Amino acid sequence: MSSLAPSRLSGRTALVTGSSRGVGQLVAEALARQGARVFVHGRTETACAATLARVVAASAGRADPVVVAANLAVPAEVEALADRVEALGGVDILYNNAAIMHPWRERIENHTQADWESSFQVNVFALVRLCARFVPAMRKRGWGRVVNVTSGIDKTPQLAGYGASKWAVDKFTDDLAAELKDTGVIVSRLDPGWLRTDMGGKQAPNDPETVLPGALVPVLLADDAPGGQFFRAQELRGANV
Ligand SMILES: NC(=O)c1ccc[n+]([C@@H]2O[C@H](COP(=O)([O-])OP(=O)(O)OC[C@H]3O[C@@H](n4cnc5c(N)ncnc54)[C@H](OP(=O)(O)O)[C@@H]3O)[C@@H](O)[C@H]2O)c1
């Protein structure tokens, strides 16, 4: 038993997709520090080992984290991921963070069908399916938080497939928020800002750690907060969560 006082997410369970590294790893650790039981996710269990160790330390014995591996590029693996998490008790918090970015394409003629298909499968279709699988139980319980990670990417035609996938995430989040009005399930968007992760690259202006505390704000919203809000982690660096 931990001697730590129960914190704001005690008794809550969270799935953070793409938490083997980068933003997801920091979010998983921060949720564990707030008392949540965390499902750590990546494509392989091996990839999740470092996050698991950090989450175990952050949990301080209050909740047992679990690793769940699935390649979100494969629709059957998305369903199997949801099956496994449901079998282990389901989630109150769905943090849809995993995403891929296709290679830089200088001109439109360089874009490939695969760029667009893979961007939409991982970044949009998997995210929609995970909402479809987990939101009904949240709704039944009258409490849930869904955070869909988006991007501030703009006027970057070289990454148009990625940019369009995030636009689709924004649109879907708006629509889902309308459906979930007054249900206790609050869905939000979070733009982490341009960060020095594997995806953001070394030239990014911000430390990955600057995603916190802002990334927790959409999870810790009051129960009467509106859905569909757009949070920008870099504008929330001083947030008191
Ligand atoms: N970094 C930035 O500057 C930036 C800016 C704006 C928005 N974002 C958004 O922030 C989120 C996190 O980005 P990040 O920078 O932390 O990315 P990252 O460092 O590249 O990490 C990506 C995460 O997603 C997982 N992932 C990738 N492809 C997957 C697949 N097919 N199936 C399952 N999991 C997969 C990875 O798991 P594995 O380890 O198993 O590969 C990893 O955990 C993304 O939604 C991204 O679009 C990032």
PDBQT file of the ligand as one rigid body, heavy atoms in Angstrom, charges set to zero:
ROOT
HETATM    1  N1  LIG A 301       6.134  15.849 -32.042  1.00  0.00    +0.000 N 
HETATM    2  C1  LIG A 301       5.526  16.924 -32.539  1.00  0.00    +0.000 C 
HETATM    3  O1  LIG A 301       6.139  17.951 -32.834  1.00  0.00    +0.000 OA
HETATM    4  C2  LIG A 301       4.025  16.894 -32.741  1.00  0.00    +0.000 A 
HETATM    5  C3  LIG A 301       3.397  18.065 -33.174  1.00  0.00    +0.000 A 
HETATM    6  C4  LIG A 301       2.021  18.075 -33.322  1.00  0.00    +0.000 A 
HETATM    7  C5  LIG A 301       1.298  16.934 -33.053  1.00  0.00    +0.000 A 
HETATM    8  N2  LIG A 301       1.938  15.791 -32.642  1.00  0.00    +0.000 N 
HETATM    9  C6  LIG A 301       1.123  14.610 -32.333  1.00  0.00    +0.000 C 
HETATM   10  O2  LIG A 301       1.444  14.148 -31.025  1.00  0.00    +0.000 OA
HETATM   11  C7  LIG A 301       1.245  12.726 -30.980  1.00  0.00    +0.000 C 
HETATM   12  C8  LIG A 301       2.484  12.045 -30.436  1.00  0.00    +0.000 C 
HETATM   13  O3  LIG A 301       3.563  12.375 -31.267  1.00  0.00    +0.000 OA
HETATM   14  P1  LIG A 301       5.082  12.052 -30.859  1.00  0.00    +0.000 P 
HETATM   15  O4  LIG A 301       5.870  13.188 -31.332  1.00  0.00    +0.000 OA
HETATM   16  O5  LIG A 301       5.146  11.634 -29.450  1.00  0.00    +0.000 OA
HETATM   17  O6  LIG A 301       5.383  10.800 -31.824  1.00  0.00    +0.000 OA
HETATM   18  P2  LIG A 301       6.515   9.670 -31.729  1.00  0.00    +0.000 P 
HETATM   19  O7  LIG A 301       7.595  10.094 -30.812  1.00  0.00    +0.000 OA
HETATM   20  O8  LIG A 301       6.827   9.341 -33.133  1.00  0.00    +0.000 OA
HETATM   21  O9  LIG A 301       5.736   8.438 -31.036  1.00  0.00    +0.000 OA
HETATM   22  C9  LIG A 301       4.707   7.837 -31.736  1.00  0.00    +0.000 C 
HETATM   23  C10 LIG A 301       4.004   6.828 -30.863  1.00  0.00    +0.000 C 
HETATM   24  O10 LIG A 301       2.937   6.256 -31.651  1.00  0.00    +0.000 OA
HETATM   25  C11 LIG A 301       3.124   4.861 -31.735  1.00  0.00    +0.000 C 
HETATM   26  N3  LIG A 301       2.778   4.365 -33.063  1.00  0.00    +0.000 N 
HETATM   27  C12 LIG A 301       3.244   4.792 -34.252  1.00  0.00    +0.000 A 
HETATM   28  N4  LIG A 301       2.736   4.041 -35.239  1.00  0.00    +0.000 NA
HETATM   29  C13 LIG A 301       1.952   3.118 -34.647  1.00  0.00    +0.000 A 
HETATM   30  C14 LIG A 301       1.169   2.045 -35.133  1.00  0.00    +0.000 A 
HETATM   31  N5  LIG A 301       1.105   1.754 -36.432  1.00  0.00    +0.000 N 
HETATM   32  N6  LIG A 301       0.503   1.283 -34.245  1.00  0.00    +0.000 NA
HETATM   33  C15 LIG A 301       0.587   1.534 -32.935  1.00  0.00    +0.000 A 
HETATM   34  N7  LIG A 301       1.293   2.536 -32.406  1.00  0.00    +0.000 NA
HETATM   35  C16 LIG A 301       1.982   3.312 -33.260  1.00  0.00    +0.000 A 
HETATM   36  C17 LIG A 301       4.592   4.609 -31.461  1.00  0.00    +0.000 C 
HETATM   37  O11 LIG A 301       4.732   3.272 -30.983  1.00  0.00    +0.000 OA
HETATM   38  P3  LIG A 301       6.068   2.371 -31.327  1.00  0.00    +0.000 P 
HETATM   39  O12 LIG A 301       7.111   2.806 -30.347  1.00  0.00    +0.000 OA
HETATM   40  O13 LIG A 301       5.618   0.970 -31.097  1.00  0.00    +0.000 OA
HETATM   41  O14 LIG A 301       6.432   2.681 -32.733  1.00  0.00    +0.000 OA
HETATM   42  C18 LIG A 301       4.894   5.672 -30.433  1.00  0.00    +0.000 C 
HETATM   43  O15 LIG A 301       4.516   5.250 -29.159  1.00  0.00    +0.000 OA
HETATM   44  C19 LIG A 301       0.854  12.303 -32.398  1.00  0.00    +0.000 C 
HETATM   45  O16 LIG A 301      -0.548  12.245 -32.484  1.00  0.00    +0.000 OA
HETATM   46  C20 LIG A 301       1.389  13.445 -33.246  1.00  0.00    +0.000 C 
HETATM   47  O17 LIG A 301       0.700  13.541 -34.476  1.00  0.00    +0.000 OA
HETATM   48  C21 LIG A 301       3.286  15.741 -32.458  1.00  0.00    +0.000 A 
ENDROOT
TORSDOF 0
